[in-house]
């Protein structure tokens, strides 16, 4: 088996993660380090693959235009493993097109000098040659389309961005007037329309139960369903009344191995509008879409794990810094709070580290409960938390944190009765700060000042 150079960063990261796993480190740091190493390996592979795909696109175009002058053997050594079948078939198809083109030229020359008896036979052969050329060119176009879908894999980490990009690309190249990509929402247990082309905007966000209509049936059975005439099949729901045009409808499950991730639905206004070749093409494209979706999901899961604090589940320091940078790039107003639990070291020494962890978890729950979903909460360090309150002045942030300070009292933890207090520093963007560095440094400076002033102090 050939290992492509795009796989080397992943192999290296796996080896390095194995080394980290046997080091004498605390589990929290060990898990974070392993996730970080694997993430860097994945992103390294992504970058190399993107560069390779750009080179391959140029080579494939050259192969299409002048197949006789391209060294296919050398090309195979350069391309990623998943592209090899396309190179093989594309090379074969393009060469056949050239053969049929030569046959067509010969027949056209023969027609010029043919007698009446031969003329009709040669004209029929010429028609057959033209039909063969058209079919071959169509298959070349199909392969190019599959290649384009494959090139989208790893190119986008955001699911909506990926799906919308695929929808735009397919819409511009497929001879299908309208289609939609539906993804299973595992939390709600419903299929959700996430991307559309040519359909009314009201269809985006529409949901289907896993057994509802043709879409649900394709998802639940894992088999494609083709309806040549939607007027004659009661299972077809006309997008729940949102799109009533008649014609033909094709629903194909998006399968990755044994897992069904969603459904690709396609509409044509003509009755029996999908040919066998088109249906076969749509199935191949569906497989590539499923692979792209699965890849995006896995990368997002890794990013989610990497961005979280292992103990509390809150965002970690790096994630908070990214969120602040993002808010600044969008010129959003916000206040940034950095708070530190008073005498937390003494709590650990008196009641034990497990009890201290429980305190951190409970404080995290209170912060998540009391702040809005749009606000960003993170565990910034050992006993430090950071909160970014969007759209709030520092005076408003002060009132919020004073209110929450009153909630920080715990009774009955393993028969311990303690009162939790914290000190905090608050900075504001853009009134006081212009960069993320200034946001963090000003809040940190004010936190230090609050700690010097005594317990339970807040400085703005």
Residue, then its C-alpha position, 0 to 999 in steps of 0.5 A: x500500500x502506498x502512503x501519500x505524503x499528505x499522510x505523513x503528518x498524521x502518522x507522525x502525530x500518532x507516533x508522537x501522541x503514543x510517546x506523550x501517552x507514556x510520559x509521566x504527566x497528569x492525565x489532564x495535561x496528557x489528554x490535552x497534549x495528545x489531542x493537540x498533537x493529533x489536531x496538528x497532524x490532521x491540519x498538516x494533512x489538510x494543508x498538504x492535500x490542498x496544495x496537492x489538489x491544486x497541482x492535480x487539478x492542473x494535471x487532470x486538465x492537461x490530461x483531458x486536453x492532451x492525453x497522449x502527452x501526459x505521463x499517467x504513470x508519473x501522475x499516479x505517483x503524485x496524486x492522493x490514493x483516493x484520486x487514483x481511480x479517477x485518473x485511471x478511468x479519466x485517462x481511459x475515457x479521454x483516449x476513447x474520445x480521441x479514438x471516436x473523434x478519429x473514427x468520426x473524421x474518417x467517416x466524414x471523409x468517406x462520406x465525401x466520396x461515397x456512392x449512393x448505396x454506401x452513403x446511408x450506411x456511412x451516415x448511420x455509422x457517423x451518427x453512432x460515432x457522434x453518439x458515442x463521443x457525446x456519451x464519453x464526453x458526458x462521462x468525462x464530465x461526470x468524473x470531473x464532477x466527482x473529482x470536484x466533490x472529492x476536492x471539497x473534502x478537508x477544505x472546510x471545517x464548518x458544516x454549513x459552509x461545506x454544504x453550501x459550497x457543495x450545493x453551489x458547485x453541484x448546482x452549477x454543474x449538474x443538470x438538475x434544477x432543484x435539490x437539497x442536502x438533509x443532515x440527521x440532527x442527532x439531538x432532535x432525531x430529525x432530518x434537517x434541510x441544511x443546504x438547497x439549490x433552486x428551491x424556495x428559501x422556506x425549505x431550508x430548515x425544514x425537518x422530516x422524521x426518519x420515517x416520514x415520506x420518501x425522504x424518511x424512507x430512503x434514510x431508514x432503509x438506506x436505499x435510494x428511491x426514485x419516483x418517475x412521476x410525483x403525481x402517482x406516488x402518495x409517499x411524495x410530500x411535495x416538501x410538506x406543501x412548500x414546493x408543489x411542482x410536479x415531475x420526477x424525484x430522487x432521494x439518495x441516502x448519504x452513507x459512510x460505511x454502515x452509518x447513514x448521515x442524511x439524504x440527498x433529494x433531487x427534483x426535475x420538472x420532467x416526468x421520468x427526468x433521471x436517466x440510469x447514468x444520472x442516477x448512478x452519478x448521483x449515487x457516487x456523488x452522494x458517497x463523496x458528500x457523505x465522506x465530506x460530511x463525516x470528515x467535517x464532523x470528525x474535525x469539528x469533534x476534535x476541535x470541540x474537545x481541544x477547545x474545552x476544559x476537561x474538568x468543567x466542560x467550559x471553553x479553555x484559555x485558548x478557545x476564549x482567546x480565539x473568541x475574543x479575537x473573533x469578536x474584535x475582528x467583527x467590531x463587537x462591543x463587549x466587557x471581559x471579566x477575569x475572576x479568581x476564587x479567593x483562598x482556593x488553595x486553602x480549600x484544597x488543603x483543608x477539604x482535599x483536591x476532589x472537593x476542590x474539583x467539585x467546587x470548580x464544577x459547581x461554579x461552572x454550572x452557576x456561570x453557565x446558568x446565569x449568563x446568556x447563551x451568547x456570552x462566552x465562559x471559560x476556565x482560564x486557569x487553575x482557579x480562574x474563570x473568564x467571561x466575555x459579555x457581548x454588548x455590555x459596558x463594564x458598569x453592566x458587567x459589574x452589576x452582573x458579576x456582583x449578582x452572581x457573587x451573591x450566589x457563590x455560597x455552598x453548604x453541605x459539601x461532604x459536611x463542609x460549610x464554606x462560603x465561596x468568594x472571588x476577586x475580579x477585574x473587568x475591561x471593556x472593548x472598544x472603549x478602553x482597549x484596541x487589541x485582544x492583548x490589551x483586553x486580557x492585560x487590563x483585566x488581569x492588572x485589575x484582578x491583581x489590584x482587586x486581590x491586593x485590596x482584599x477578598x471579594x473585590x471587583x475592580x473596573 
